[in-house]
Amino acid sequence: MRLLLRPSHLFILITYLALSAVPFVPLALGKPVPQAWQILGIEIVAWAAVWAVFGRPARFHWLLLPAFLALPTEIYLIVFYGQGISTHHLGILAETSPKEAMEFLGRKVWSMLAVMVLVAVWWVASFRAARQTRELDWHDASRWVVAGLLAVFGLLGAYAWEFGVRPARPAADASDSSSASALSGAAVTGLKLGALPRWAAVPVEFDAFIKSWPFGLLARGVDFYKERRYLAELNERSSHFRFGAHQVAIDSTPEVVVLVLGESSRYDRWSLNGYTRDTNPLLSKEENLVALSDVVTSVAATRLSVPVIISRKPAMQSLKDGFTEKSFVSAYKEAGFKTWWLSNQISFGKFDTPVSVFAKEADVIQFLNLGGFTNNSNLDEILFEPLQHALSDTASKKLIVLHTLGSHWNYSQRHPQSFDKWKPSLFGIDKPVYTDLDIKPQLNNSYDNSILYTDWFLAQVIGSLKASGKSAALLYVADHGQTLYDGSCRIAFHGHNTQYEFHVPAFMWYSDQYMKRYPDKIELLAKRRKAKLATENMFHTLLDMADIRYPGDRLEWSFLSPEFKRHKRYVDSYGWANYDNSTFKGDCREVIDKGKPLSRN
């Protein structure tokens, strides 16, 4: 004990203890830490493993440098966003240029640099202390005993990963695919060996290891590398694709086209579309705004629905990952436009990477969400500053995509307190139990408050376009809607097959200068406000908004074209159901095709 109390030894041990305490910061904020004991156990084992392998701190202290550098960011994200560094945050670091970082941090950059200097000094001081002592070396026989035990655990974990783990008891339902997948192995080697007995399985969950510190950072780096590889594979499919696009009237007239991708927004909760609550007090005052009353999305999931909106990917291929063509962003680039993708969504992850592959086509890409979907995150207004940078850019032709977080759950965390109009709400409740039907009124009030904030956000974007004094047009469309325990319906959110999720809000706004430039399009827009449209129409309409053509284009799919023709609208409901030949069952308004739905295959 006297040995440990020496100042240099105590400094080293406190340093390592401080790094290991990072996952438990929420406890100081009065918040629980899921899997706390498992995380603690993993950290103890990880430290023992590293010490056993290297023998002394001076030999492994270099490995801790990334953890020291990441420490301020990790604590900041935990305190303000309820999560640590994720694959998405590593993606932001990889994609952000020094200039963009300076613009984002503003005056905070000096505080950040000061913190980083202090952390660097801490690392150097602790490394120096580790080098100057040999009394913390682990050189007796117990080192090899511990290393041997850890090697056995490692082999058991690798065996379970490759060949799976036997279930504790036979599954009651052989069709339970979730249980089967949880127990199956990776089968990388091709060997045919039996699954590991349940009693021999190492009781460690990968999610808990990722949350541990500092060694969990390694797993996050591996996950990031895998996502980058997956993104590269998706991008490779369309890397050589070209539209051959051009603008009909090639001139230097300044022109701005904006697409706003809404999130989880429900058509009948917009007062613009007849809702009794005034959720659109600002948009309803816009004279040059035409609401589209009958737009349907094919599938109620962002990663599947957005590609159909921004590319020529057919609705009935939306369940398949990847696409061999690029998006409308590349068509605009070919036609001479400078392009921006400004997002308050996530860049990497199994739900997000398929959208990111299209975002990477833009000249300027910025992902600004430091939080996530289901917890605290930046509000959509964080997109205003990069939007202003885009509008003030010297390029005369501009395409700007704003991908918002909109009304994604948790609804009350999508807006500031000043928009908490309808009460009681869920505002200020960190993690409400969304499956509890008793909070139905609060849930619905919070959802309407998020729509009210979306109204304000969109009005500010339109105001910025007006102030530019240029020919400008904006198209807004939501990726999908939400079910909200309607009537006796006992389901909520999205991923179901209800009319509430397939029928989405959409509108087009245009400046006076745009109307003078394209009067025929505005006339047709007014006529088509009640047309039966689908998100499949959006790609073709977006190109038509700027008179962009390419060989084999399909103007009959643009609702701004005189060649427009109505087509069948299919939605993912027990197969591909013909939406316009369906009934809506019960209070959930489940979409049921009157005929036989087409196969998903």
C-alpha positions in Angstrom: 0.0 0.0 0.0 2.9 2.4 0.8 4.2 1.7 -2.7 0.9 2.8 -4.3 0.8 6.0 -2.2 4.0 7.4 -3.7 3.1 10.6 -5.6 4.2 9.4 -9.0 2.5 6.0 -8.6 -0.7 7.6 -7.3 -0.7 10.0 -10.2 -0.4 7.2 -12.8 -3.2 5.1 -11.1 -5.5 8.1 -10.7 -4.9 8.9 -14.4 -6.0 5.4 -15.5 -8.9 5.5 -13.0 -10.1 8.8 -14.5 -10.0 7.4 -18.0 -12.0 4.4 -16.8 -14.6 6.6 -15.0 -15.7 8.3 -18.2 -18.7 6.0 -18.9 -19.9 6.8 -15.4 -20.1 10.5 -15.9 -24.0 10.3 -16.2 -24.1 9.2 -12.6 -22.8 12.6 -11.6 -25.6 14.2 -13.6 -28.2 12.1 -11.8 -28.8 9.7 -14.7 -28.5 5.9 -14.8 -25.7 4.0 -16.6 -27.1 0.9 -18.4 -24.9 -2.2 -18.1 -22.8 -0.3 -15.4 -21.5 -3.5 -13.7 -20.7 -5.2 -17.0 -18.8 -2.1 -18.2 -16.9 -2.0 -14.9 -16.0 -5.6 -15.2 -14.9 -5.2 -18.8 -12.6 -2.3 -17.9 -11.0 -4.3 -15.0 -10.3 -7.2 -17.3 -9.1 -5.0 -20.1 -6.6 -3.2 -17.9 -5.4 -6.6 -16.5 -5.0 -7.8 -20.1 -2.9 -4.8 -21.3 -0.8 -4.8 -18.1 -0.2 -8.6 -18.4 0.8 -8.3 -22.1 3.1 -5.2 -21.8 4.4 -5.7 -18.3 4.8 -2.0 -17.4 2.8 1.2 -18.0 5.5 3.0 -20.0 5.2 0.3 -22.7 1.4 0.8 -23.2 1.0 4.5 -22.3 1.5 5.4 -26.0 -1.7 3.4 -26.8 -3.7 5.7 -24.5 -2.9 8.9 -26.5 -6.1 8.7 -28.7 -8.1 8.3 -25.5 -6.6 11.4 -24.0 -7.3 13.4 -27.1 -10.8 12.1 -27.3 -11.6 12.7 -23.6 -12.9 16.3 -23.8 -15.2 15.5 -26.8 -16.5 12.3 -25.1 -17.4 14.1 -21.9 -19.0 17.0 -23.8 -21.2 14.6 -25.8 -22.2 12.7 -22.7 -23.1 15.8 -20.8 -25.0 17.6 -23.6 -26.2 14.8 -25.8 -26.4 11.7 -23.5 -24.0 9.6 -25.6 -20.3 9.3 -26.2 -18.3 9.4 -29.4 -20.0 7.2 -32.1 -19.2 6.0 -35.6 -21.1 9.1 -36.8 -18.9 11.5 -34.9 -15.8 9.8 -36.3 -17.4 10.3 -39.7 -17.8 14.0 -39.0 -14.2 14.3 -38.1 -13.1 12.5 -41.2 -15.3 14.6 -43.5 -14.9 18.0 -41.9 -12.2 20.3 -43.3 -10.3 22.7 -41.0 -12.1 25.7 -42.5 -15.6 24.1 -41.8 -14.4 23.2 -38.3 -13.4 26.8 -37.6 -16.7 28.1 -38.9 -18.7 25.6 -36.7 -16.7 26.3 -33.5 -16.5 30.1 -34.0 -15.1 31.6 -30.8 -15.3 28.2 -29.0 -12.2 27.2 -31.0 -9.8 28.9 -28.5 -11.5 27.2 -25.6 -11.2 23.9 -27.4 -7.5 24.5 -28.1 -6.8 25.4 -24.5 -8.5 22.2 -23.3 -6.5 20.1 -25.8 -3.2 21.7 -24.6 -4.1 20.8 -21.0 -4.9 17.3 -22.0 -1.6 17.0 -23.9 0.3 18.2 -20.9 -1.6 15.7 -18.7 -0.6 12.9 -21.1 3.1 13.9 -21.2 3.2 14.3 -17.4 1.7 10.8 -16.8 3.9 9.3 -19.5 7.0 10.8 -17.9 5.9 9.4 -14.5 5.3 6.0 -16.0 8.8 6.0 -17.6 10.6 7.0 -14.4 9.2 4.2 -12.3 9.8 0.4 -12.5 7.9 -0.4 -9.3 4.6 -0.8 -11.1 6.1 -3.4 -13.4 4.2 -6.8 -13.4 6.9 -9.4 -13.6 6.0 -12.3 -11.3 4.3 -15.6 -12.1 0.8 -14.2 -11.6 1.2 -12.2 -14.8 1.4 -15.3 -16.9 -1.5 -17.0 -15.0 -3.7 -14.0 -15.7 -2.6 -13.8 -19.3 -3.4 -17.5 -19.8 -6.9 -17.1 -18.3 -7.6 -14.1 -20.5 -6.3 -16.1 -23.6 -8.8 -18.8 -22.7 -11.7 -16.3 -22.5 -10.5 -14.8 -25.8 -10.6 -18.1 -27.5 -14.0 -18.9 -26.1 -15.3 -15.5 -27.4 -13.8 -16.1 -30.8 -15.3 -19.6 -31.0 -18.7 -18.3 -30.0 -18.4 -15.5 -32.6 -17.5 -18.0 -35.4 -19.8 -21.0 -34.5 -22.5 -19.5 -32.3 -23.9 -20.4 -28.9 -26.4 -23.1 -28.1 -29.7 -21.8 -26.8 -30.4 -22.4 -23.1 -33.5 -24.4 -24.1 -35.2 -25.3 -27.4 -37.0 -22.3 -29.0 -40.7 -22.6 -28.6 -41.2 -21.3 -32.1 -38.8 -22.4 -34.8 -39.9 -19.5 -36.9 -38.5 -17.0 -34.3 -35.7 -15.6 -36.6 -34.5 -13.1 -34.0 -33.6 -15.9 -31.6 -31.9 -17.8 -34.4 -29.8 -14.9 -35.5 -28.8 -14.1 -32.0 -27.3 -17.6 -31.5 -25.8 -18.2 -35.0 -22.1 -17.7 -35.7 -20.3 -15.6 -38.3 -19.2 -18.7 -40.3 -16.1 -16.9 -41.8 -13.7 -19.9 -41.7 -16.1 -22.3 -43.4 -15.4 -25.0 -40.8 -18.4 -27.0 -39.5 -18.1 -27.3 -35.7 -20.8 -27.4 -33.1 -22.0 -24.3 -31.3 -20.5 -23.4 -27.9 -22.5 -24.6 -24.9 -24.4 -21.8 -23.2 -22.5 -22.4 -19.9 -19.1 -21.8 -21.6 -20.1 -18.5 -23.2 -18.3 -15.4 -22.0 -20.9 -13.1 -20.4 -19.8 -10.0 -22.3 -22.0 -7.9 -24.6 -20.3 -6.1 -27.5 -22.4 -3.0 -26.8 -21.0 -2.8 -23.2 -17.5 -3.2 -24.5 -18.0 -0.3 -26.9 -19.2 1.9 -24.0 -16.2 1.0 -21.8 -13.1 3.3 -21.5 -10.5 3.7 -22.8 -10.3 0.4 -24.7 -13.9 0.6 -26.1 -12.6 3.3 -28.4 -10.8 0.7 -30.4 -14.1 -1.1 -31.1 -15.6 2.2 -32.2 -12.7 2.7 -34.6 -13.2 -0.8 -36.0 -16.9 -0.1 -36.4 -16.1 3.1 -38.2 -13.7 1.4 -40.5 -16.4 -1.2 -41.4 -18.9 1.6 -42.1 -16.4 3.4 -44.4 -15.8 0.1 -46.2 -19.6 -0.4 -46.6 -20.0 3.1 -47.8 -17.2 2.7 -50.4 -18.8 -0.6 -51.6 -22.2 1.2 -52.1 -20.5 4.1 -53.8 -18.6 1.8 -56.1 -21.8 0.5 -57.6 -22.6 3.9 -59.1 -19.1 5.4 -59.4 -19.0 5.4 -63.2 -22.6 6.4 -63.7 -23.4 9.6 -65.6 -26.7 11.2 -66.5 -25.4 13.4 -69.3 -27.5 16.2 -67.8 -27.7 19.8 -69.0 -29.8 22.8 -68.4 -32.1 23.7 -71.4 -31.3 27.5 -71.2 -27.6 27.8 -70.5 -27.1 31.3 -69.0 -25.5 33.0 -66.0 -28.8 34.0 -64.3 -28.4 33.3 -60.5 -30.6 30.4 -59.5 -31.2 28.5 -56.3 -33.0 25.2 -55.9 -33.6 23.8 -52.3 -34.8 20.4 -51.3 -35.9 20.0 -47.7 -36.2 16.4 -46.6 -38.6 16.2 -43.7 -38.5 13.5 -41.1 -41.4 11.6 -39.5 -43.9 14.3 -40.5 -47.5 13.3 -40.8 -49.8 14.9 -43.4 -52.9 15.4 -41.3 -51.0 17.2 -38.4 -50.3 20.2 -40.6 -53.0 23.0 -40.4 -51.9 23.8 -44.0 -53.6 20.5 -44.8 -56.7 21.1 -42.7 -55.7 20.2 -39.1 -57.7 22.0 -36.5 -54.7 23.1 -34.5 -52.7 25.9 -36.0 -49.5 24.1 -36.5 -48.5 26.1 -39.6 -49.1 29.8 -38.6 -46.2 31.0 -40.7 -46.3 28.8 -43.8 -50.0 29.6 -44.2 -49.1 33.2 -44.8 -46.7 32.5 -47.7 -48.4 33.6 -50.9 -46.1 31.6 -53.3 -46.5 28.3 -51.5 -48.5 25.4 -53.0 -49.3 22.5 -50.7 -49.5 19.1 -52.4 -52.4 17.2 -50.9 -51.9 13.6 -52.0 -48.3 12.5 -51.8 -47.5 8.9 -50.8 -44.2 7.4 -49.7 -43.6 3.7 -50.6 -42.0 2.6 -47.3 -42.0 4.0 -43.8 -38.3 4.0 -43.0 -35.8 6.8 -43.8 -32.9 4.7 -45.1 -35.4 3.1 -47.6 -37.6 6.0 -48.5 -35.0 8.8 -49.1 -33.2 7.0 -52.0 -36.6 6.8 -53.8 -37.1 10.6 -53.3 -33.7 11.7 -54.6 -32.9 9.1 -57.2 -34.6 7.0 -59.9 -34.7 4.0 -57.6 -38.1 2.4 -58.1 -40.4 2.2 -55.1 -40.6 -1.6 -55.4 -36.8 -1.8 -55.2 -36.7 0.3 -52.0 -36.2 -2.6 -49.7 -32.9 -3.5 -51.4 -29.7 -1.8 -50.2 -27.7 0.3 -52.7 -28.5 1.4 -56.3 -26.4 1.4 -59.4 -27.3 5.1 -60.3 -26.5 8.4 -58.6 -29.0 10.9 -57.3 -30.3 14.2 -58.6 -27.4 15.9 -56.9 -25.0 14.5 -59.6 -27.4 15.5 -62.4 -27.4 19.1 -61.0 -23.6 19.0 -60.9 -23.4 17.9 -64.5 -25.7 20.8 -65.4 -23.3 23.3 -63.9 -24.7 23.8 -60.4 -22.7 23.9 -57.2 -24.2 21.5 -54.7 -24.6 21.3 -50.9 -25.8 18.6 -48.6 -26.4 20.0 -45.2 -27.8 17.5 -42.7 -29.0 17.4 -39.1 -29.2 13.6 -39.4 -26.6 10.9 -38.8 -23.9 10.1 -41.3 -22.9 6.5 -40.5 -24.7 3.5 -39.1 -26.9 0.7 -40.4 -29.9 3.1 -40.8 -28.0 6.0 -42.3 -25.1 4.9 -44.5 -27.4 4.2 -47.6 -28.4 7.9 -47.5 -24.8 9.1 -46.9 -23.7 7.5 -50.2 -25.9 9.9 -52.0 -24.9 12.9 -49.8 -21.2 12.3 -50.7 -22.1 13.3 -54.3 -22.4 16.9 -53.2 -19.6 19.5 -53.5 -20.0 20.5 -49.9 -21.1 18.0 -47.3 -21.8 18.8 -43.7 -23.4 16.6 -41.0 -24.1 18.7 -38.0 -26.0 16.4 -35.6 -23.8 15.8 -32.5 -26.6 13.8 -30.8 -28.7 11.1 -32.2 -32.3 10.2 -33.1 -33.8 9.1 -29.8 -32.0 11.5 -27.5 -30.9 15.1 -27.3 -29.5 16.4 -30.5 -29.0 19.7 -32.3 -32.2 21.4 -33.4 -32.8 21.8 -37.1 -31.9 25.5 -36.8 -28.3 24.5 -36.7 -28.6 24.3 -40.5 -29.2 28.1 -40.8 -25.5 29.1 -40.6 -24.3 26.7 -43.3 -27.3 27.6 -45.4 -26.3 31.3 -45.2 -22.7 30.3 -46.3 -24.2 28.5 -49.3 -26.4 31.4 -50.3 -23.5 33.8 -50.1 -21.3 31.6 -52.2 -20.1 33.2 -55.4 -21.5 30.3 -57.6 -24.5 31.6 -59.7 -26.2 28.2 -59.9 -26.9 26.4 -56.6 -28.6 23.3 -55.3 -28.9 23.0 -51.6 -30.3 19.9 -49.8 -31.4 20.3 -46.1 -31.9 17.0 -44.4 -33.8 17.8 -41.2 -34.5 15.8 -38.0 -38.0 17.1 -38.1 -40.4 15.2 -35.9 -38.3 12.1 -35.1 -38.9 10.6 -31.7 -38.3 11.9 -29.0 -40.7 14.6 -30.3 -40.2 17.0 -27.4 -36.4 17.1 -28.0 -36.9 18.3 -31.6 -37.8 21.9 -30.5 -36.9 24.5 -27.8 -39.1 25.2 -24.8 -40.6 28.3 -26.6 -42.4 26.0 -28.9 -43.9 23.8 -26.1 -47.4 25.2 -26.9 -49.7 22.3 -26.4 -49.7 20.8 -22.9 -49.3 18.5 -21.1 -46.3 17.5 -23.1 -43.2 15.4 -22.7 -40.9 18.4 -22.7 -38.1 18.0 -20.1 -38.7 14.3 -19.6 -35.4 12.7 -20.6 -36.6 9.2 -21.6 -40.3 8.7 -21.5 -41.7 5.2 -21.8 -43.1 5.5 -25.3 -44.9 2.2 -25.1 -47.0 3.4 -22.2 -50.5 4.3 -23.5 -51.1 6.5 -20.5 -48.8 9.2 -22.0 -50.8 9.3 -25.3 -52.0 12.9 -24.7 -48.5 14.1 -23.9 -47.1 12.3 -26.8 -49.5 13.8 -29.3 -49.1 17.3 -27.9 -45.3 17.0 -28.2 -45.7 15.8 -31.7 -47.8 18.8 -32.7 -45.2 21.1 -31.0 -42.5 19.6 -33.2 -44.7 20.4 -36.3 -45.0 23.9 -35.1 -41.2 24.2 -34.8 -40.9 22.7 -38.4 -43.2 25.5 -39.6 -41.0 28.1 -38.0 -37.8 26.4 -39.4 -39.2 26.3 -43.0 -40.4 29.9 -42.8 -36.9 31.0 -41.9 -35.4 29.1 -44.8 -38.0 30.7 -47.1 -37.2 34.1 -45.6 -33.5 33.6 -46.4 -34.3 32.7 -50.0 -36.5 35.8 -50.3 -33.7 37.9 -48.9 -31.3 36.6 -51.6 -33.3 38.3 -54.3 -32.6 35.5 -56.7 -34.7 33.1 -58.7 -35.4 30.4 -56.0 -37.6 27.4 -55.5 -38.0 25.1 -52.6 -39.5 21.6 -52.5 -40.4 20.1 -49.1 -41.3 16.4 -48.7 -41.3 14.2 -45.7 -39.7 10.7 -45.8 -42.6 9.1 -44.0 -45.2 9.8 -41.4 -46.1 8.5 -37.9 -48.8 6.5 -36.2 -49.7 8.0 -32.9 -52.0 5.6 -30.9 -54.9 6.9 -33.0 -58.3 6.1 -31.5 -58.1 2.5 -30.4 -54.9 1.8 -32.3 -52.3 0.4 -30.0 -49.2 1.1 -32.2 -47.1 4.2 -32.6 -44.1 5.7 -34.5 -43.2 4.2 -37.9 -42.3 1.0 -39.6 -45.9 -0.2 -39.8 -48.3 -0.3 -42.8 -50.7 2.5 -41.9 -52.0 5.4 -44.0 -50.7 7.8 -41.4 -47.1 6.7 -42.3 -47.6 6.5 -46.1 -49.4 9.8 -46.6 -46.8 12.5 -46.3 -46.9 16.4 -46.3 -45.2 18.1 -49.3 -45.2 21.6 -50.8 -43.4 23.8 -53.2 -42.5 27.4 -52.7 -41.1 29.8 -55.3 -39.8 33.3 -55.4 -41.3 36.0 -57.7 -38.2 35.9 -59.8 -38.6 32.1 -60.3 -42.3 32.7 -61.3 -41.1 35.1 -64.0 -38.5 32.7 -65.2 -40.8 29.6 -65.3 -44.4 30.9 -65.6 -45.6 27.7 -67.2 -44.3 25.5 -64.4 -46.1 27.6 -61.8 -49.3 27.4 -63.7 -49.0 23.6 -63.8 -48.1 23.5 -60.2 -51.3 25.2 -59.2 -53.3 22.7 -61.3 -51.5 19.7 -59.8 -51.9 20.6 -56.2 -54.4 17.7 -55.7 -52.8 15.2 -58.1 -52.1 11.7 -56.9 -48.4 11.8 -56.4 -45.7 9.6 -54.9 -42.2 10.2 -53.7 -41.1 8.5 -57.0 -42.2 11.8 -58.7 -39.8 13.9 -56.7 -36.5 13.1 -58.6 -38.0 13.9 -62.0 -39.8 17.1 -60.6 -36.6 18.3 -58.9 -34.7 18.2 -62.3 -37.6 19.8 -64.0 -37.6 22.7 -61.5 -34.4 23.9 -63.1 -35.2 22.7 -66.6 -32.5 20.1 -66.4 -32.7 17.4 -69.1 -30.8 14.2 -69.9 -31.1 11.4 -72.5 -34.1 9.2 -71.7 -35.5 11.5 -69.1 -39.1 10.9 -68.0 -41.0 14.2 -68.0 -44.3 12.3 -67.6 -43.2 11.7 -63.9 -42.7 15.5 -63.2 -45.8 17.2 -61.9 -44.4 20.5 -63.4 -44.4 19.1 -66.9 -47.3 19.2 -69.4 -46.3 15.6 -70.2 -47.2 14.5 -66.6 -49.2 11.2 -66.4 -50.6 9.5 -63.3 -49.0 6.2 -62.4 -49.8 3.4 -59.9 -48.6 4.0 -56.4 -47.3 1.0 -54.5 -46.6 0.9 -50.7 -45.0 -1.8 -48.6 -48.1 -3.4 -46.9 -48.2 -7.2 -46.9 -46.3 -7.1 -50.2 -46.5 -4.2 -52.7 -50.0 -2.9 -52.2 -51.7 -0.6 -54.8 -52.4 2.3 -52.5 -55.2 3.6 -54.7 -56.9 0.2 -54.8 -56.8 -0.3 -51.0 -59.0 0.1 -48.0 -57.9 1.5 -44.7 -58.6 -0.9 -41.8 -59.6 0.2 -38.3 -58.3 3.1 -36.3 -54.7 2.3 -37.3 -55.9 2.8 -40.9 -53.9 -0.2 -42.1 -53.5 -0.3 -45.8 -55.1 -3.4 -47.3 -55.0 -4.0 -51.1 -58.4 -5.0 -52.4 -56.7 -7.3 -54.8 -53.5 -9.4 -54.3 -50.4 -7.4 -53.4 -47.4 -7.9 -55.6 -44.6 -10.0 -54.2 -41.7 -8.2 -52.5 -39.3 -10.3 -54.5 
